[in-house]
Amino acid sequence: MTTAEPSATASAEHLVLALSCPDQPGIVHAVSGALAEHGGNITESQQFGDPSTGLFFMRVQVETAAPRADLEAALSAVARRFGMTWKLDRVGRPVRTLIMASKDPHCLVDLLFRQRFQGLPIEVVGVVANHPDLEPIARSYDAPFHHIPVTRETKPDAERALLDIVHAGDVELVVLARYMQILSDEVCTELAGNVINIHHSFLPSFKGARPYAQAHGRGVKLIGATAHYVTADLDEGPIIEQDVERVTHSDDVGEMVARGQDVERRVLARAVRWHAEHRVLVDGRRTVVFS
């Protein structure tokens, strides 16, 4: 038996760079050049230029043994040259995440399960809910549970308590896992680009608390879900992921609810994973999602 030689990149760090800037010649050359000058071996690279907005988007994974500070200094120089917005992170680093829910457990349970058993790259720092019903589920996954009741009169205090949790926990991502409350414009602005919501795709046709019953009454043939970033414009934030499921006249409301919840949890999990892996870049009212 022979012993394999140690890899020359054994001490290298695997990093992911995501960036956007006005589209112009030389961007890819400049970025790849900066990475190469620091011993970078590119393992994955994707680019997209949007002719409608004039913006360029790029996601690169690179292995390098160069000191992070040196690489960041080189990329900062490139960013200044091209007017880039950029972020450099370690591939697979769990993103510190706060999950918010109300009473429906399916999305919360799914995210907690995927984080613990399926490698979803998030670190759940807590669960916030406006009802106490889901506390046993959060506790079973060792996630701190925060019950913050919300009424019209207490909403400002409730949102201050929420932001206190976000700041104290160094939260990077907030996931609304069927959280049946509307965040204020102020909270949406403070957490812009870092809040993901899931809702049924019936909006705006089937608004309200019983969309599947309304859909059943109209005899729809497709049900679905949409994951999007939260903005001050209700349910109008940039869409990250969508999916649908076919139904028939023989499906009753209960069956439609079950199918709808299934597609909701799948869509939300994909959106959270892609965000945590820095595969989603905002392009105005849309997103660029690198596979």
Phi and psi restraints in degrees (value plus and minus 20) as a CYANA .aco file:
   2 THR   PHI    -122.2   -82.2
   2 THR   PSI     132.9   172.9
   3 THR   PHI    -120.5   -80.5
   3 THR   PSI     108.3   148.3
   4 ALA   PHI     -88.0   -48.0
   4 ALA   PSI     122.9   162.9
   5 GLU   PHI     -87.9   -47.9
   5 GLU   PSI     123.1   163.1
   6 PRO   PHI     -82.0   -42.0
   6 PRO   PSI     122.5   162.5
   7 SER   PHI     -86.4   -46.4
   7 SER   PSI     122.0   162.0
   8 ALA   PHI     -87.4   -47.4
   8 ALA   PSI     -39.1     0.9
   9 THR   PHI    -126.2   -86.2
   9 THR   PSI       2.4    42.4
  10 ALA   PHI     -78.9   -38.9
  10 ALA   PSI     -51.9   -11.9
  11 SER   PHI    -115.7   -75.7
  11 SER   PSI     -16.1    23.9
  12 ALA   PHI     -91.7   -51.7
  12 ALA   PSI     131.7   171.7
  13 GLU   PHI    -120.8   -80.8
  13 GLU   PSI     118.1   158.1
  14 HIS   PHI    -116.3   -76.3
  14 HIS   PSI      95.5   135.5
  15 LEU   PHI    -139.1   -99.1
  15 LEU   PSI     138.6   178.6
  16 VAL   PHI    -146.5  -106.5
  16 VAL   PSI     110.5   150.5
  17 LEU   PHI    -135.4   -95.4
  17 LEU   PSI     106.0   146.0
  18 ALA   PHI    -143.3  -103.3
  18 ALA   PSI     114.3   154.3
  19 LEU   PHI    -169.5  -129.5
  19 LEU   PSI     139.2   179.2
  20 SER   PHI    -166.3  -126.3
  20 SER   PSI     131.7   171.7
  21 CYS   PHI    -189.2  -149.2
  21 CYS   PSI     148.4   188.4
  22 PRO   PHI     -78.8   -38.8
  22 PRO   PSI     115.7   155.7
  23 ASP   PHI     -90.9   -50.9
  23 ASP   PSI     114.1   154.1
  24 GLN   PHI    -185.2  -145.2
  24 GLN   PSI     142.6   182.6
  25 PRO   PHI     -85.6   -45.6
  25 PRO   PSI     127.5   167.5
  26 GLY   PHI      75.2   115.2
  26 GLY   PSI     -21.0    19.0
  27 ILE   PHI     -86.5   -46.5
  27 ILE   PSI     -73.0   -33.0
  28 VAL   PHI     -80.4   -40.4
  28 VAL   PSI     -62.3   -22.3
  29 HIS   PHI     -80.6   -40.6
  29 HIS   PSI     -64.1   -24.1
  30 ALA   PHI     -86.6   -46.6
  30 ALA   PSI     -62.6   -22.6
  31 VAL   PHI     -87.4   -47.4
  31 VAL   PSI     -70.9   -30.9
  32 SER   PHI     -83.5   -43.5
  32 SER   PSI     -53.9   -13.9
  33 GLY   PHI     -84.7   -44.7
  33 GLY   PSI     -63.5   -23.5
  34 ALA   PHI     -82.5   -42.5
  34 ALA   PSI     -59.5   -19.5
  35 LEU   PHI     -87.5   -47.5
  35 LEU   PSI     -62.5   -22.5
  36 ALA   PHI     -84.5   -44.5
  36 ALA   PSI     -58.7   -18.7
  37 GLU   PHI     -82.6   -42.6
  37 GLU   PSI     -39.6     0.4
  38 HIS   PHI    -129.7   -89.7
  38 HIS   PSI       9.2    49.2
  39 GLY   PHI      49.4    89.4
  39 GLY   PSI       3.3    43.3
  40 GLY   PHI     -99.3   -59.3
  40 GLY   PSI     113.4   153.4
  41 ASN   PHI    -128.8   -88.8
  41 ASN   PSI      89.0   129.0
  42 ILE   PHI     -93.5   -53.5
  42 ILE   PSI     102.8   142.8
  43 THR   PHI    -123.3   -83.3
  43 THR   PSI     -36.1     3.9
  44 GLU   PHI    -180.3  -140.3
  44 GLU   PSI     117.4   157.4
  45 SER   PHI    -170.6  -130.6
  45 SER   PSI     112.4   152.4
  46 GLN   PHI    -159.8  -119.8
  46 GLN   PSI     122.3   162.3
  47 GLN   PHI    -158.0  -118.0
  47 GLN   PSI     135.1   175.1
  48 PHE   PHI    -173.7  -133.7
  48 PHE   PSI     108.4   148.4
  49 GLY   PHI    -127.4   -87.4
  49 GLY   PSI     104.2   144.2
  50 ASP   PHI    -115.5   -75.5
  50 ASP   PSI      88.5   128.5
  51 PRO   PHI     -86.8   -46.8
  51 PRO   PSI     -41.9    -1.9
  52 SER   PHI     -98.3   -58.3
  52 SER   PSI     -46.0    -6.0
  53 THR   PHI    -133.7   -93.7
  53 THR   PSI     -32.9     7.1
  54 GLY   PHI      53.4    93.4
  54 GLY   PSI      -0.6    39.4
  55 LEU   PHI    -126.0   -86.0
  55 LEU   PSI     131.5   171.5
  56 PHE   PHI    -137.4   -97.4
  56 PHE   PSI     118.8   158.8
  57 PHE   PHI    -147.6  -107.6
  57 PHE   PSI     123.2   163.2
  58 MET   PHI    -169.7  -129.7
  58 MET   PSI     120.3   160.3
  59 ARG   PHI    -152.5  -112.5
  59 ARG   PSI     106.5   146.5
  60 VAL   PHI    -152.5  -112.5
  60 VAL   PSI     113.3   153.3
  61 GLN   PHI    -126.0   -86.0
  61 GLN   PSI     114.9   154.9
  62 VAL   PHI    -163.8  -123.8
  62 VAL   PSI     121.3   161.3
  63 GLU   PHI    -122.9   -82.9
  63 GLU   PSI     109.9   149.9
  64 THR   PHI    -173.8  -133.8
  64 THR   PSI     125.3   165.3
  65 ALA   PHI    -117.8   -77.8
  65 ALA   PSI     -17.8    22.2
  66 ALA   PHI     -86.5   -46.5
  66 ALA   PSI     127.4   167.4
  67 PRO   PHI     -77.5   -37.5
  67 PRO   PSI     117.5   157.5
  68 ARG   PHI     -77.3   -37.3
  68 ARG   PSI     -59.7   -19.7
  69 ALA   PHI     -82.5   -42.5
  69 ALA   PSI     -58.8   -18.8
  70 ASP   PHI     -86.5   -46.5
  70 ASP   PSI     -63.0   -23.0
  71 LEU   PHI     -85.6   -45.6
  71 LEU   PSI     -62.3   -22.3
  72 GLU   PHI     -83.7   -43.7
  72 GLU   PSI     -56.7   -16.7
  73 ALA   PHI     -84.5   -44.5
  73 ALA   PSI     -61.1   -21.1
  74 ALA   PHI     -86.2   -46.2
  74 ALA   PSI     -61.8   -21.8
  75 LEU   PHI     -89.4   -49.4
  75 LEU   PSI     -52.4   -12.4
  76 SER   PHI     -82.3   -42.3
  76 SER   PSI     -59.1   -19.1
  77 ALA   PHI     -84.3   -44.3
  77 ALA   PSI     -61.5   -21.5
  78 VAL   PHI     -84.9   -44.9
  78 VAL   PSI     -61.1   -21.1
  79 ALA   PHI     -82.5   -42.5
  79 ALA   PSI     -61.3   -21.3
  80 ARG   PHI     -83.6   -43.6
  80 ARG   PSI     -58.3   -18.3
  81 ARG   PHI     -84.8   -44.8
  81 ARG   PSI     -58.2   -18.2
  82 PHE   PHI    -127.7   -87.7
  82 PHE   PSI     -18.1    21.9
  83 GLY   PHI      47.2    87.2
  83 GLY   PSI      23.9    63.9
  84 MET   PHI    -106.4   -66.4
  84 MET   PSI     126.8   166.8
  85 THR   PHI    -122.6   -82.6
  85 THR   PSI     106.0   146.0
  86 TRP   PHI    -167.0  -127.0
  86 TRP   PSI     140.4   180.4
  87 LYS   PHI    -166.4  -126.4
  87 LYS   PSI     115.6   155.6
  88 LEU   PHI    -138.0   -98.0
  88 LEU   PSI     109.3   149.3
  89 ASP   PHI    -164.6  -124.6
  89 ASP   PSI     147.8   187.8
  90 ARG   PHI    -104.1   -64.1
  90 ARG   PSI     113.0   153.0
  91 VAL   PHI     -79.1   -39.1
  91 VAL   PSI     108.4   148.4
  92 GLY   PHI      63.6   103.6
  92 GLY   PSI     -19.6    20.4
  93 ARG   PHI     -83.8   -43.8
  93 ARG   PSI     106.9   146.9
  94 PRO   PHI     -84.8   -44.8
  94 PRO   PSI     107.8   147.8
  95 VAL   PHI    -103.6   -63.6
  95 VAL   PSI     109.8   149.8
  96 ARG   PHI     -88.9   -48.9
  96 ARG   PSI      97.3   137.3
  97 THR   PHI    -147.4  -107.4
  97 THR   PSI     116.5   156.5
  98 LEU   PHI    -131.2   -91.2
  98 LEU   PSI     105.1   145.1
  99 ILE   PHI    -122.0   -82.0
  99 ILE   PSI     113.4   153.4
 100 MET   PHI    -136.5   -96.5
 100 MET   PSI     117.9   157.9
 101 ALA   PHI    -168.0  -128.0
 101 ALA   PSI     155.4   195.4
 102 SER   PHI    -141.2  -101.2
 102 SER   PSI    -109.5   -69.5
 103 LYS   PHI    -141.8  -101.8
 103 LYS   PSI     -51.5   -11.5
 104 ASP   PHI     -89.7   -49.7
 104 ASP   PSI     106.4   146.4
 105 PRO   PHI    -113.3   -73.3
 105 PRO   PSI     -32.5     7.5
 106 HIS   PHI     -82.6   -42.6
 106 HIS   PSI     -63.4   -23.4
 107 CYS   PHI     -92.1   -52.1
 107 CYS   PSI     -60.1   -20.1
 108 LEU   PHI     -81.1   -41.1
 108 LEU   PSI     -70.8   -30.8
 109 VAL   PHI     -79.7   -39.7
 109 VAL   PSI     -61.7   -21.7
 110 ASP   PHI     -83.4   -43.4
 110 ASP   PSI     -64.8   -24.8
 111 LEU   PHI     -85.7   -45.7
 111 LEU   PSI     -63.2   -23.2
 112 LEU   PHI     -83.3   -43.3
 112 LEU   PSI     -61.3   -21.3
 113 PHE   PHI     -84.9   -44.9
 113 PHE   PSI     -66.0   -26.0
 114 ARG   PHI     -85.0   -45.0
 114 ARG   PSI     -56.3   -16.3
 115 GLN   PHI     -85.2   -45.2
 115 GLN   PSI     -61.8   -21.8
 116 ARG   PHI     -99.6   -59.6
 116 ARG   PSI     -58.2   -18.2
 117 PHE   PHI    -136.2   -96.2
 117 PHE   PSI     -34.0     6.0
 118 GLN   PHI    -145.3  -105.3
 118 GLN   PSI      -3.3    36.7
 119 GLY   PHI      53.2    93.2
 119 GLY   PSI       1.0    41.0
 120 LEU   PHI     -81.7   -41.7
 120 LEU   PSI     100.7   140.7
 121 PRO   PHI    -100.2   -60.2
 121 PRO   PSI      40.9    80.9
 122 ILE   PHI    -149.5  -109.5
 122 ILE   PSI     134.0   174.0
 123 GLU   PHI    -133.2   -93.2
 123 GLU   PSI      91.2   131.2
 124 VAL   PHI     -99.6   -59.6
 124 VAL   PSI      86.7   126.7
 125 VAL   PHI    -107.9   -67.9
 125 VAL   PSI     -28.9    11.1
 126 GLY   PHI     150.9   190.9
 126 GLY   PSI     144.9   184.9
 127 VAL   PHI    -144.1  -104.1
 127 VAL   PSI     108.2   148.2
 128 VAL   PHI    -132.0   -92.0
 128 VAL   PSI     113.7   153.7
 129 ALA   PHI    -162.9  -122.9
 129 ALA   PSI     128.3   168.3
 130 ASN   PHI    -109.1   -69.1
 130 ASN   PSI     -18.3    21.7
 131 HIS   PHI    -153.6  -113.6
 131 HIS   PSI     136.0   176.0
 132 PRO   PHI    -105.6   -65.6
 132 PRO   PSI     -22.4    17.6
 133 ASP   PHI     -78.6   -38.6
 133 ASP   PSI     -54.1   -14.1
 134 LEU   PHI    -113.2   -73.2
 134 LEU   PSI     -14.9    25.1
 135 GLU   PHI     -78.2   -38.2
 135 GLU   PSI     -63.7   -23.7
 136 PRO   PHI     -78.9   -38.9
 136 PRO   PSI     -56.2   -16.2
 137 ILE   PHI     -86.0   -46.0
 137 ILE   PSI     -66.5   -26.5
 138 ALA   PHI     -80.7   -40.7
 138 ALA   PSI     -64.7   -24.7
 139 ARG   PHI     -83.9   -43.9
 139 ARG   PSI     -55.1   -15.1
 140 SER   PHI     -85.2   -45.2
 140 SER   PSI     -41.7    -1.7
 141 TYR   PHI    -124.4   -84.4
 141 TYR   PSI      -4.3    35.7
 142 ASP   PHI      39.2    79.2
 142 ASP   PSI      10.9    50.9
 143 ALA   PHI    -119.7   -79.7
 143 ALA   PSI     104.2   144.2
 144 PRO   PHI     -76.2   -36.2
 144 PRO   PSI     114.5   154.5
 145 PHE   PHI    -129.7   -89.7
 145 PHE   PSI     113.3   153.3
 146 HIS   PHI    -144.2  -104.2
 146 HIS   PSI      92.4   132.4
 147 HIS   PHI    -110.4   -70.4
 147 HIS   PSI      93.0   133.0
 148 ILE   PHI    -143.3  -103.3
 148 ILE   PSI      73.3   113.3
 149 PRO   PHI     -81.6   -41.6
 149 PRO   PSI     127.5   167.5
 150 VAL   PHI    -150.5  -110.5
 150 VAL   PSI     102.9   142.9
 151 THR   PHI    -147.5  -107.5
 151 THR   PSI     152.0   192.0
 152 ARG   PHI     -78.1   -38.1
 152 ARG   PSI     -58.2   -18.2
 153 GLU   PHI     -95.6   -55.6
 153 GLU   PSI     -52.5   -12.5
 154 THR   PHI    -119.0   -79.0
 154 THR   PSI     -19.5    20.5
 155 LYS   PHI     -78.3   -38.3
 155 LYS   PSI     -63.3   -23.3
 156 PRO   PHI     -78.7   -38.7
 156 PRO   PSI     -62.9   -22.9
 157 ASP   PHI     -86.3   -46.3
 157 ASP   PSI     -58.8   -18.8
 158 ALA   PHI     -83.5   -43.5
 158 ALA   PSI     -60.4   -20.4
 159 GLU   PHI     -92.5   -52.5
 159 GLU   PSI     -51.8   -11.8
 160 ARG   PHI     -84.3   -44.3
 160 ARG   PSI     -60.6   -20.6
 161 ALA   PHI     -83.9   -43.9
 161 ALA   PSI     -59.7   -19.7
 162 LEU   PHI     -81.0   -41.0
 162 LEU   PSI     -68.5   -28.5
 163 LEU   PHI     -85.7   -45.7
 163 LEU   PSI     -51.2   -11.2
 164 ASP   PHI     -81.7   -41.7
 164 ASP   PSI     -61.8   -21.8
 165 ILE   PHI     -86.1   -46.1
 165 ILE   PSI     -62.4   -22.4
 166 VAL   PHI     -79.3   -39.3
 166 VAL   PSI     -67.7   -27.7
 167 HIS   PHI     -90.5   -50.5
 167 HIS   PSI     -63.1   -23.1
 168 ALA   PHI     -85.3   -45.3
 168 ALA   PSI     -51.1   -11.1
 169 GLY   PHI    -115.5   -75.5
 169 GLY   PSI     -12.2    27.8
 170 ASP   PHI      28.4    68.4
 170 ASP   PSI      25.0    65.0
 171 VAL   PHI     -89.3   -49.3
 171 VAL   PSI     112.4   152.4
 172 GLU   PHI    -122.0   -82.0
 172 GLU   PSI     -45.3    -5.3
 173 LEU   PHI    -162.0  -122.0
 173 LEU   PSI     114.2   154.2
 174 VAL   PHI    -133.5   -93.5
 174 VAL   PSI     108.7   148.7
 175 VAL   PHI    -135.5   -95.5
 175 VAL   PSI     101.1   141.1
 176 LEU   PHI    -109.3   -69.3
 176 LEU   PSI      74.5   114.5
 177 ALA   PHI    -113.4   -73.4
 177 ALA   PSI      51.9    91.9
 178 ARG   PHI      45.6    85.6
 178 ARG   PSI      25.9    65.9
 179 TYR   PHI    -105.5   -65.5
 179 TYR   PSI      92.4   132.4
 180 MET   PHI    -111.7   -71.7
 180 MET   PSI      29.2    69.2
 181 GLN   PHI    -157.1  -117.1
 181 GLN   PSI     130.7   170.7
 182 ILE   PHI    -114.6   -74.6
 182 ILE   PSI     106.7   146.7
 183 LEU   PHI     -95.8   -55.8
 183 LEU   PSI     124.5   164.5
 184 SER   PHI     -89.3   -49.3
 184 SER   PSI     142.5   182.5
 185 ASP   PHI     -78.6   -38.6
 185 ASP   PSI     -56.9   -16.9
 186 GLU   PHI     -84.9   -44.9
 186 GLU   PSI     -63.3   -23.3
 187 VAL   PHI     -87.3   -47.3
 187 VAL   PSI     -62.6   -22.6
 188 CYS   PHI     -78.7   -38.7
 188 CYS   PSI     -60.2   -20.2
 189 THR   PHI     -89.4   -49.4
 189 THR   PSI     -64.2   -24.2
 190 GLU   PHI     -84.7   -44.7
 190 GLU   PSI     -55.3   -15.3
 191 LEU   PHI    -124.6   -84.6
 191 LEU   PSI       0.3    40.3
 192 ALA   PHI     -73.5   -33.5
 192 ALA   PSI     112.9   152.9
 193 GLY   PHI      62.4   102.4
 193 GLY   PSI     -20.7    19.3
 194 ASN   PHI    -149.5  -109.5
 194 ASN   PSI      -0.1    39.9
 195 VAL   PHI    -149.0  -109.0
 195 VAL   PSI     104.4   144.4
 196 ILE   PHI    -133.7   -93.7
 196 ILE   PSI     113.8   153.8
 197 ASN   PHI    -138.9   -98.9
 197 ASN   PSI     134.1   174.1
 198 ILE   PHI    -142.0  -102.0
 198 ILE   PSI     114.8   154.8
 199 HIS   PHI    -167.8  -127.8
 199 HIS   PSI     143.3   183.3
 200 HIS   PHI     -86.5   -46.5
 200 HIS   PSI     127.6   167.6
 201 SER   PHI     -99.9   -59.9
 201 SER   PSI     -10.7    29.3
 202 PHE   PHI     -97.0   -57.0
 202 PHE   PSI     -34.2     5.8
 203 LEU   PHI     -81.8   -41.8
 203 LEU   PSI     120.8   160.8
 204 PRO   PHI    -111.4   -71.4
 204 PRO   PSI     -15.8    24.2
 205 SER   PHI     -88.6   -48.6
 205 SER   PSI     -55.8   -15.8
 206 PHE   PHI    -144.2  -104.2
 206 PHE   PSI      51.8    91.8
 207 LYS   PHI    -100.8   -60.8
 207 LYS   PSI     141.7   181.7
 208 GLY   PHI      89.3   129.3
 208 GLY   PSI    -194.1  -154.1
 209 ALA   PHI    -101.2   -61.2
 209 ALA   PSI     -35.6     4.4
 210 ARG   PHI    -146.4  -106.4
 210 ARG   PSI      39.9    79.9
 211 PRO   PHI     -85.3   -45.3
 211 PRO   PSI     -53.4   -13.4
 212 TYR   PHI     -91.0   -51.0
 212 TYR   PSI     -54.1   -14.1
 213 ALA   PHI     -86.0   -46.0
 213 ALA   PSI     -60.2   -20.2
 214 GLN   PHI     -84.6   -44.6
 214 GLN   PSI     -62.4   -22.4
 215 ALA   PHI     -84.2   -44.2
 215 ALA   PSI     -59.5   -19.5
 216 HIS   PHI     -82.3   -42.3
 216 HIS   PSI     -63.0   -23.0
 217 GLY   PHI     -83.9   -43.9
 217 GLY   PSI     -46.3    -6.3
 218 ARG   PHI    -113.4   -73.4
 218 ARG   PSI     -24.4    15.6
 219 GLY   PHI      49.5    89.5
 219 GLY   PSI      18.6    58.6
 220 VAL   PHI     -84.6   -44.6
 220 VAL   PSI     137.2   177.2
 221 LYS   PHI    -131.6   -91.6
 221 LYS   PSI     -32.8     7.2
 222 LEU   PHI    -152.9  -112.9
 222 LEU   PSI     114.5   154.5
 223 ILE   PHI    -139.8   -99.8
 223 ILE   PSI     140.0   180.0
 224 GLY   PHI    -184.7  -144.7
 224 GLY   PSI    -189.4  -149.4
 225 ALA   PHI    -171.9  -131.9
 225 ALA   PSI     135.0   175.0
 226 THR   PHI    -153.0  -113.0
 226 THR   PSI     110.5   150.5
 227 ALA   PHI    -126.3   -86.3
 227 ALA   PSI     111.6   151.6
 228 HIS   PHI    -168.4  -128.4
 228 HIS   PSI     140.7   180.7
 229 TYR   PHI     -94.2   -54.2
 229 TYR   PSI     125.2   165.2
 230 VAL   PHI    -106.9   -66.9
 230 VAL   PSI     111.3   151.3
 231 THR   PHI    -149.6  -109.6
 231 THR   PSI     156.4   196.4
 232 ALA   PHI     -86.3   -46.3
 232 ALA   PSI     -42.7    -2.7
 233 ASP   PHI    -103.0   -63.0
 233 ASP   PSI      91.0   131.0
 234 LEU   PHI     -75.4   -35.4
 234 LEU   PSI     103.3   143.3
 235 ASP   PHI      38.2    78.2
 235 ASP   PSI       5.5    45.5
 236 GLU   PHI    -136.2   -96.2
 236 GLU   PSI     -12.2    27.8
 237 GLY   PHI     -90.5   -50.5
 237 GLY   PSI     142.9   182.9
 238 PRO   PHI     -75.5   -35.5
 238 PRO   PSI     110.8   150.8
 239 ILE   PHI    -101.3   -61.3
 239 ILE   PSI     113.3   153.3
 240 ILE   PHI    -118.7   -78.7
 240 ILE   PSI     -65.9   -25.9
 241 GLU   PHI    -173.2  -133.2
 241 GLU   PSI     129.2   169.2
 242 GLN   PHI    -163.2  -123.2
 242 GLN   PSI     135.1   175.1
 243 ASP   PHI    -176.9  -136.9
 243 ASP   PSI     141.7   181.7
 244 VAL   PHI    -155.7  -115.7
 244 VAL   PSI     143.0   183.0
 245 GLU   PHI    -158.3  -118.3
 245 GLU   PSI     114.9   154.9
 246 ARG   PHI    -101.0   -61.0
 246 ARG   PSI     118.9   158.9
 247 VAL   PHI    -148.7  -108.7
 247 VAL   PSI     146.7   186.7
 248 THR   PHI    -150.2  -110.2
 248 THR   PSI     156.7   196.7
 249 HIS   PHI     -83.4   -43.4
 249 HIS   PSI     -39.9     0.1
 250 SER   PHI    -104.8   -64.8
 250 SER   PSI     -29.2    10.8
 251 ASP   PHI    -100.9   -60.9
 251 ASP   PSI     106.2   146.2
 252 ASP   PHI    -105.8   -65.8
 252 ASP   PSI     159.4   199.4
 253 VAL   PHI     -80.6   -40.6
 253 VAL   PSI     -62.3   -22.3
 254 GLY   PHI     -80.3   -40.3
 254 GLY   PSI     -61.0   -21.0
 255 GLU   PHI     -87.6   -47.6
 255 GLU   PSI     -56.6   -16.6
 256 MET   PHI     -88.0   -48.0
 256 MET   PSI     -58.4   -18.4
 257 VAL   PHI     -80.7   -40.7
 257 VAL   PSI     -66.3   -26.3
 258 ALA   PHI     -81.9   -41.9
 258 ALA   PSI     -63.9   -23.9
 259 ARG   PHI     -87.4   -47.4
 259 ARG   PSI     -59.2   -19.2
 260 GLY   PHI     -84.2   -44.2
 260 GLY   PSI     -62.0   -22.0
 261 GLN   PHI     -85.2   -45.2
 261 GLN   PSI     -54.0   -14.0
 262 ASP   PHI     -84.9   -44.9
 262 ASP   PSI     -65.0   -25.0
 263 VAL   PHI     -90.7   -50.7
 263 VAL   PSI     -52.4   -12.4
 264 GLU   PHI     -80.8   -40.8
 264 GLU   PSI     -67.7   -27.7
 265 ARG   PHI     -87.5   -47.5
 265 ARG   PSI     -56.0   -16.0
 266 ARG   PHI     -85.5   -45.5
 266 ARG   PSI     -66.0   -26.0
 267 VAL   PHI     -84.5   -44.5
 267 VAL   PSI     -63.9   -23.9
 268 LEU   PHI     -84.2   -44.2
 268 LEU   PSI     -62.9   -22.9
 269 ALA   PHI     -82.0   -42.0
 269 ALA   PSI     -60.3   -20.3
 270 ARG   PHI     -84.5   -44.5
 270 ARG   PSI     -63.7   -23.7
 271 ALA   PHI     -82.4   -42.4
 271 ALA   PSI     -63.0   -23.0
 272 VAL   PHI     -84.4   -44.4
 272 VAL   PSI     -64.2   -24.2
 273 ARG   PHI     -80.7   -40.7
 273 ARG   PSI     -68.2   -28.2
 274 TRP   PHI     -83.7   -43.7
 274 TRP   PSI     -58.6   -18.6
 275 HIS   PHI     -83.6   -43.6
 275 HIS   PSI     -66.6   -26.6
 276 ALA   PHI     -85.2   -45.2
 276 ALA   PSI     -47.0    -7.0
 277 GLU   PHI    -111.1   -71.1
 277 GLU   PSI     -11.8    28.2
 278 HIS   PHI      39.4    79.4
 278 HIS   PSI      19.6    59.6
 279 ARG   PHI    -118.3   -78.3
 279 ARG   PSI     -24.3    15.7
 280 VAL   PHI    -134.0   -94.0
 280 VAL   PSI     102.8   142.8
 281 LEU   PHI    -143.2  -103.2
 281 LEU   PSI     115.4   155.4
 282 VAL   PHI    -100.5   -60.5
 282 VAL   PSI     110.5   150.5
 283 ASP   PHI    -143.8  -103.8
 283 ASP   PSI      58.7    98.7
 284 GLY   PHI      47.4    87.4
 284 GLY   PSI    -140.7  -100.7
 285 ARG   PHI    -110.3   -70.3
 285 ARG   PSI     -17.2    22.8
 286 ARG   PHI    -137.6   -97.6
 286 ARG   PSI    -199.2  -159.2
 287 THR   PHI    -150.5  -110.5
 287 THR   PSI     133.3   173.3
 288 VAL   PHI    -124.1   -84.1
 288 VAL   PSI     103.2   143.2
 289 VAL   PHI    -139.6   -99.6
 289 VAL   PSI      89.9   129.9
 290 PHE   PHI    -103.9   -63.9
 290 PHE   PSI     109.8   149.8
